[in-house]
């Protein structure tokens, strides 16, 4: 999917919501465990209930790998089930030496057919660039993450006066264009959005941390949006686990709708027609 | 496997060699493609030919994930085939927010039954510590990697006067003991081993970069060894792809033997009986 197509989807659905399919088998409603493939069944119902409200889905691979072969099967089936017009992010946080990253790119873009994969920057250029250059496919590079541990290294100030995450952004924008690279910027650092947007004006940011991890949609939208929206705001647990009963899909719809309506309001103000 | 048991294996085999099962299906001998599961067949023959010469095997997950479900099957069968006394490293370079890292730990330690998993430090404490506290299981944290991209961020000097990889080591030794944590230190930086050993005297280092990536066994052993050896030196392509003909296993044996003999010599000098 191109940046242009993604923005068109955002405008059409009045939503820049990404739903994280962190489909932990220990947390899905118990009545689904009767199915042959409970994770797939759960995802299918979540997708049916939310597909009109979001532009992207983001399965986090940990929840599938934890189940071994069965988990991979559930993941492949889920990706196949997601409607064509959605942007699919394999949240894998990969990154390895050049020849190995190339294989990961093959795994996610060709074998799994995801639109994007999240990549960790620690190993540098030759661990990131092999994911670039696939037409319509994207690298989403970790910059400033939403978790408490983001404070351990990402905020360390370098001798050049920039923090590590600023260095990552300033370096990586030389590797990939805004048409093939995005950055992860956690909603738990809303005060940083203005500065980070200035570093990478045209890039999309994938923003986790809204919902279960805390974070303010209005504030990050105010400071983080650009002229092509430039934000995909992810919510996982607060939508998919809004209920653990038989009404889970209905409750997921309601939780997604609440966010989508807030987004529609923000988009209307930002892009009046 | 405990640190004590690992050192006992090293002494018994007179080897601290780890063999990387980077079993790229496009690089394995063509005659194996006739088999139902060519990657597994390749690994089986490599393991049979080298198991007496190494103490550890390290499948890099990229080469399995690239093949989707079939790849995971090959990986599970390979891990099952590796003899009990070998230390098995899932080279996955994972790392995610706390609840997600916990699932990855389950994937690698319980589902796959690996002894160790490589973890990327960028996301900090809550992305690393969920891998700790599994008896006999290990986190191998990326510190100074062997690839050219290691220079992008790992050498950046922080305001405290330490480079990023030094900060990672100094911080992480507060999270995990030498009985549950190791560090990746690339052989392509031999001049750094003395300093890094001083930072983490009792920890094992997993050392990639010998062989196809360059690097000097004698020098890293001289400066990197501690009183319990403290080194696992990995070689992947120069052993497993020593030949692409029908003699590949034989040639892998010869390549591993050459390294093992050099290691035996070094161990004899370091630990005279």
Interface residues (C-beta under 8 A of the other chain):
Chain A: X22 X24 X60 X62 X63 X65 X66 X67 X68 X69 X71 X72 X73 X76 X91 X93 X94 X95 X96 X97 X98 X99 X100 X101 X103 X104 X106 X107 X111 X112 X120 X121 X122 X123 X124 X125 X126 X127 X128 X142 X145 X146 X147 X148 X149 X150 X151 X152 X153 X154 X156 X157 X158 X159 X160 X164 X167 X168 X171 X213
Chain B: X22 X24 X60 X62 X63 X65 X66 X67 X68 X69 X71 X72 X73 X76 X91 X93 X94 X95 X96 X97 X98 X99 X100 X101 X103 X104 X106 X107 X111 X112 X120 X121 X122 X123 X124 X125 X126 X127 X128 X142 X145 X146 X147 X148 X149 X150 X151 X152 X153 X154 X156 X157 X158 X159 X160 X164 X167 X168 X171 X213
